[in-house]
Amino acid sequence: MRNFISSELKFEIPEGYDIGSTVPRSTIMMSIIGMLVIIAAAAILFMWVRKRERINGFGFFGGIATYMTFYYLGVSVVANLIIKFMGSSYISILVLALTASSIPILGRVLTMKMFSYKMNKVADSISFGVGIMASEGLVSAINLLMVYISANTVNKTGVEQLLSSAETQEEFDSVLQSIFEIIEYKPAVVIGLAVSAIACMVFHIAVSVPLFAAYQQKVSKGFYAFCIGTYFAIRLFIYMAGSGFLNIILNMVLVVAGSALFAVTSIRIYKIFYKDEEKDAPKRSGGSGEPGKKKIPRFENLSKL
């Protein structure tokens, strides 16, 4: 059943929609806090990695290009096709999560093979990971910024005023749905977006090590599947929470736990195979004595000169 809520509107408002609704202030505040936390996390991760490995410009900007090609555009195109033909169901979420995990990881493997002449040290792979991490952080921060801008627009302009510009029933329904999607945003959802983004940022850096070790055949090729499987689980939790099939709090716990456990595995592989490549690792000396110190020559029997 539809009702005319206001004589100024050209079309009817469906039952259950209140044109006096506004976005809660707590949601607006959390969108700002979440955006700042993501930016701070990206800076901390960058400095932490840079302290241990030499991040090179080629890898960093290559990581940005890899993210835009495989993580953002590639996944977006396939995701739109899946949603269009399969709708929102458990099966479509599984397919979407598998796509969103396999395309990026296989894309990174392809990138390593394409630039094999540049991939000589683990730092080169980590540089790509840092570039991908920075891109993920930027995109996630922009998404929360858009939530903040949209929420402010709804509160300052009002639902009725925003709907009054619609010229067709289709446009009216689309604007109405978009407005109430913003109004229904809860602070927990915004927090979940920020936490999930940071967990993915940690994963993007951590996955650089096992992928490179498998590429160098220092560990089993099965680690490619392990990396895809872990990222699949992370994306699956995020998509299930976004579709309402999983509690937001439980989603945050699972995503953080999955990313943290994978990071621990990555650090162990790093310490086994790449500890000597660390930025501040002592350099091997050809002679005796302490590393980095020049041996002072001893002059004896100077009186015979």
Buried (B, 14 or more C-beta within 10 A) or exposed (E): EEEEBEEEBEBEBEEEBEBEBBBBEEBBEBBBBBBEBBBEBBEEBBEEBBEBBBBBEEBBEBBBBBBBBBBBEBBEEBBEEBEEEEEBEEEBBBBBBBBBBBBBBBBBBEBBEEBEEBBEBBBBBBBBBBBBBBBBBBBBBEBBBEBBEBBEBBBEEBBBEBBBEBEEEEEBBEBBEEBBEBBEBEBBBBBBBBBBBBBBBBBBBBBBBBBBBBBBEBBEEEBBBBBBBBBBBBBBBBBBBBBEBBBBEEBBEBBBBBBEEBBEBBEEBBEEBBEEBBEEEEEEEEEEEEEEEEEEEEEEEEEEE
